[in-house]
Amino acid sequence: MSSLTADTRLNLQPNSFKQDAMVISLVGLAHAISHFFHMILAPLFPWLKDAFNLSYAELGLLMSAFFVVSGIGQALAGFVVDRVGARAVLFFGIACLALSAAVLAIAPNYAVLMLGSMLAGLGNSVFHPADYTILNQCVTTQRLSHAFSVHGISGNLGWAAAPVFLVSIAHWMNWRIALMAAAVLPLIVLAILLMHRQLLSTRQNTEPPKATLDRETNKSNSGEQSLFHFMRLPAVWMCFLFFFMISMGIGGIQSFSPTALREVYGMSLSWATAAYTAYMLTSAVGMIWGGFIAAKANDHDKTITIAFSFSALMALFLASGWLSASMAVVLMGAVGLGAGIAGPSRDLLIRAAAPKNATGRVYGVVYSGLDIGLAFSPALFGALMDAHHPNWVFAGIGIFQLCAIFTAVGVGTNTRARQK
């Protein structure tokens, strides 16, 4: 029992609903700005291509650099979170995002664009270990499933807001002003978080006497006290693989699903855009629904299995090309619904797998799989499109979701065995 989730001791005294709601809202706001910066460059590619005479490969490399730096940084950020506290690390990440947008806005050449993209990746790297540590330690356990639901939705809202914000300003004025305006947003978020910083502290909580005694008793187990002990747990690496698999599917949907839909079903750009919008909206609805499901469930891997099986089946139907354009839009929504339902259960599954006192490190390493998948996914699905196999885009999405099921079941099985 010594390796159960780290922070159950911090939720022994339930917070008020208002306090939990404030913490969830503040962390959600931070998560939204991090996802906004996932899209800080892609919507501006047409302007950047002309301004710097870049190839599509050079533009794609900017995004790959973002996610590679974020993935490496995320694994390291978890150790810093456990060492100095999540709040300070979160504030650093937000400030780094503001700096990255300013650097991009004044970039005179491609090298400085690359520097700005890497700074954005560094800023992005802190959010998952910091966010989840704050939520786990500052929100009452009974409300965590809903906290994770809001966290996921806020990220989707950040993705959706970035293109509208950046493209609108770039059209109205120019791309440099759009990026400078984007630099202001993290500063606003940082100011709001600083105003409520006492709610986000993860180092002011003290252990009750029994927890202190338990900790002293377990000191004889040197492996438990090791900084890297968690890396010897199979469940942690299965969680890593789980996130790698789902992010490969997400990358395929984000990068090429509209283009693939147009080629497979001959639909217009407006219909293809509507299909992607349906995916995003139903994913948000699914996260809300999934929060209520996760609050009542114990075996979260079973929820993930059902949700991703449904989502993968819908993706494979899309790959068949047998449907009408309108039905393809409906099925894109179904793919998003299944993925959204799995979200809160996914986060609770990882929480249960986290060893004692290693929450930040576990979330950092595990979520680095998300960034690595997002870095490699566009290249894989882009190659499928270049080879004129648009159907395979949806087949690949479905296959990666099915593979994610096996890793989730492995995590759940391993965690239950440790708890016996």
N, C-alpha and C positions, 0 to 999 in steps of 0.2 A: 504493500500500500504506500510505501515511501515515495514512489514515483508518480503518484497521481498528480493531476493538474496543480500548478504552482499556487494559484491565487484564491483557492476556495476559502482560505483562512481570512482573506480580506473582505469577504462578503458576509461575515457572520452577523453584522449589524446592518439590516437593510436600510438603504437610503430612501428618502422620500421620492415619490414619483416625479416631483418637480426637479429635484436634483439629478436624478437619472436622466430625465428628458433633456436637461441642459447639457450634461456630459455627452450624451448621444448626439445632440445637435451640433455641438462644437467639434467633436471628432468627425462627424459627417461632413461639416463644412470644410475641414482640412482635407478630407479624402476627396471631396469634389474638386478642390483646386489642384490636387496631385493628378487626377485623371484629366483635368483641363490641360495640364502641361504634357500629357501623353500626346496630345494633338496640337502642340504649339507650333509645329512646322508643317505637318502634312497638308492642312488646308491652304497654306501659302506657297505650296510647291510651284504653281504656275508663275507667280511673281518672282520667286527665287531662281527658277530656271532661266528666266529671261534676264534678270538682273546680273547674274553671275555666269551666264552661259554654261549651265550645268547639264549633265546627262541625267537620265532617270536613275542610273546606277549610283551616281554620286549623291543624288537626293536620297535614295534608299539607304545609302551608307550612313547618312546623318541619323536616321531613325535606328539603324542597327547599333550605332555607337551609343545612343541614348539608352537602349535596353540592356546592352552589355555592361555599361557602367552601373546602371541601376541594379542589375542582377548581382554583380560582384559586391557592390556597395551594400545591398540589402542584407546579404549574408553577414557582412561585417557589422552593419548597424545594429543587428540584434544583440551583439556582445556589448556594444556601447550603451544600448538601452538598459540592459541588465546591470551595467556598471554605474551609470550616472543618472538613470531615470529617463522615462519616456518623454516627459514634457520638454526638457531642454533639447533633446534630439529632434523632436518634432518642430520646435521653433527654428532650429538650425536649418532643417530641410525646407521650410517655407521661405526663409530668407534667401536660401540658395536658389530657389525657383525665381524669385524676383530678380536676383542678380543675373541669372541665365537669360531671362527675357531682355534685360537691358543690354547685355553683351550681344545677343542676336540682333537687336534693333540697330546697333551702331556698327555691325560687322562690315569691314571693308573688303573682305575676301572670304574664300571657302574655308581657310584654316580657322578663322575666327568663328565662322558658322559652326564648325566642328567643335570648337571649344565651348561655345554656348550650348550646343546640344549635349555635350558631356556634362556640363554643369547642371543642366536640367535633369539628366539622369542621376547625378549625385544627389540632388535635392529630392528626387522622387524615391530614392532608395530607402529613406528612413520611415516612410509612412506606414507600411504594414506592420513592422515590428513595434513601432511607437503607438500606432492607433490601437492595435489589438491588446497591447499591454495595458493601456489606459482603460479600455473597455472592460477587460477582464478584472482589473483591480478597482475600478471606480464605479462600476454599475452592478446593481444587485443581480445575483445569479439568475433569479427567476425572470429577469427582463433581458438577459443576454441574447436570446434568440432574436428578439425584436431589435436589439441594438445592432446585431450583425446584419439584419435585414435592411435597416436604414443605412448602414455603412455601405452595403452593396448598391443600393439605389442612388445614393449620393455620388458614387463613382460614375454610374451611368449618366447621371445628369451633367457631370463635368465633361464627359465625352461628348454629349449632345450639345452643350453650350459653346464649346470651343470653336467649331467651324462657323457657327452663326456670328459669334462675336468678332472673330478675326477677319473673316471674309467681308463682313459688312463694313468694317472700318477700312480695310484695304481697298475696297471698291470706292468708298466715300472719299478717302484721303490717299494713303499709300501703305505699303506693307511695313515700313519702318515704324510708322505711327501706331499701326495695329499692335506690333510687338511691344512698343513702349507703353501702350495702354494696358497690355496684358501684364506688364511688369508691376503695375499698380495693384492689381487684384490680390496677389499674395500678401502685399503689405497691408491691405485692408483686413484680410483674414487674420494676419498676425496680430494686428492691433486688437481685434475682437477677442482673440484667444488670450492675449496678455491681460485684457480687462477681467477675464474670468479664470486666470491662471490657477487660482487656488482649487478649482474644481478638477483640474487635470493632474494634480500631483499624485505620483505613484510611490513616493518615498516617505510620506508623512504617516502612512499606516503602520501600526505596530502590531506585533504578534501577540495574541493572548497567551497566558501562561502555559496552557497545555501544548500549544504549538511550539513554544520555546523549548519545553521539555522534550517533545518529539524530535526537534531538531538536534538537541544535544545527544539524544539517544542514537540518532542516525549518523553522528559524526564518525563513528567507528567504521562506517562503510565509506572508505576513501573514494571509491568510484563515484558515489552519489555527490561528493563534494567537488569532484573534478570539473573544471570549466568546460571540458569537451566531452563529458560523459554522455550527454544527450546524443552525440554523433554516433555512438555505438548502438543506438536503438534502431532496429529495423523499421519501426513505425515512422520515425522521422524521415527516413529516405523514401519510404512508400508515399508519405505525404508530399515530398518533393516531386516524385514522379507523377503523382496525381495532378499537381498544379502544372507540371510541364505538359501533360496530356491535354488538360482542358484549355490551356493557353494556346496550344497549337490549333485547336478547333476555333477558339475565339479569334485568333489572328487570321484564319481563313475567312471567317465571316466578315470581319471588319475590312479586310484588304480587298477581297475579290468576289464576295457573294453578289453584289449588284451587277458586276460585269459578267459573271458566270450565268446569272439568271437571264440576262439579255441574250446571251449566246445560246443557252439551252432552250429557252422558251420564246425567244424572239420578241420579248416584251419591250416596251418603251422605257426610256430613262425614268420617267415619272413613276411607272409601275415598279421598276426595280428599286427606286428610292423608297416607295411606299412599303415594299417588302422588308427592307432593312429597318425602316421606322417601326413596322409591326414587330419585328424581332426585339427592338429596344424597348418598346412599350410593354409587350407581354413579359419580357424579362423582369421589368420593374414590378409588374403585377405579381409575377411568380415569386419574387423575393418577399413581398408582403405576405402572401399566402404561405410561403415556406417558413416564415418566422413563426406563424401560429402552429404549423406542423411540428417544427423543431422543438417548440416549447413543451409539447406533449409527448414527444418521442424520446426513447432512450438509445436505441440502436440507430444512430444517424447514418451509418453506412447503408442501411436498408432503404431509407428515404432517398439517398443519393442513387442507389441502384435503380429504383423505380423511375425516378425523375429523368436520369440520363438514358435509361433504356428507351423511354418514350421519345426523348429528344433525338437520340441517335436514329430511331426508326423513322422519324419524320424527315431527317436529313437524307437517309437512304432512299426514301420515296422521292424526295426532290431530285436525287441523282438519276432516277429512272428516266426523267424527261417525259413521262406519260401524262402529266397533268396539264390542265389549262393554266393560263397565266394568273387568273384570279385565284385558283386553288393553290398555286405556288406561293402566293402572298400569304394565304391562310397557313400553309405549312411552315413558312418562315416564322410566323407568329408562334406556332406550336413548338418549334425548336427553341425559341426564346423562353417560352413558358416553362418548359422542362428544366432548362439551365437555371432559370431564376429560382424555381422551387428548391433546387439543390443547394443554393448559395448559403443560407443560414446553417443548414445541417453540415455543410462542408466546414464552416468555421468552428462549429461546436465539436466536430470530429477531431480537428487539430488541437483544440483546447484540451480535450480529454487525453490526447496523446502526449501533451507537453509534460516533461519531467518537472519535478519540483524546482522552483527558483530558476527556471530556464525559459520563461515565456518569451522574452524578447529574442533570445538566440534561436529558439525553435521557429518562431514566426519569420525571422529574418532568413534563415536557411530555406525553409519550406517555400516561402513566397518568392525567393530568388528563382525558383523553377518557373514561376509565372513570367518573369522578365525574360528568361532564357528562351522560353517557348515563343514569346512575342517577337524576339529577335530573329529566330530561325523560321518561323511560320511563313512570313511573306515570301521568303526565297523559295520554299518548297511549293507553295500554292501558285506562286508566280511562274515557276517552271512548268507546272501542270497547264497553266493558261497558255504559255508560250508553245507548248506541245499540242495545243488545240484539243485539250481534254477538259472542258469546263464541267462536265458531269462529275469528273473525279474530284473536283473541289468539294462537292457536297458528300461524296462517298468518303473522302478523307476526314471531313468534319465528323461524320457519323462514326467512323472507325476510331478516331481519337477519343470520342466520348465513351465508346464501349471499353476501350483500354483503361480509361479513367475509373470505370466501375470496378475492375479487378484490383486496382491499387487501393480504392476506398474500402473495399471489403477486407483487404489485407490489413489496413490500418485498424479497422474496427475489431477484427478478430484478434490482432496482436494486443490491442489496448485492453480488451476484455480479459485476455489471458493474464496480463500483468496485474489486473485489479483483483484477481481471485486470491 
